[in-house]
Amino acid sequence: MTQRIFSTLRITDEARTRQFYLDGLGFALDWEHRFGPDYPVFMQVSKEGLATRLSE
């Protein structure tokens, strides 16, 4: 059985994080989730088959 492990990194500024990972490093946004309109974001970004999760 293959098991996948994802690192989850804490972020403090969503706009700067998007700029860094998506615009700067060329990651793709796979998905994002919030439990409510003003709740913290939880997202996954990936590049070249590698993925990491980011959470406020």
Buried (B, 14 or more C-beta within 10 A) or exposed (E): EEEEEEEEEEBEEBEEBBEEBBEEEEBEEEEEEEEEEEEEBBBBBBEEEEBBBBEB
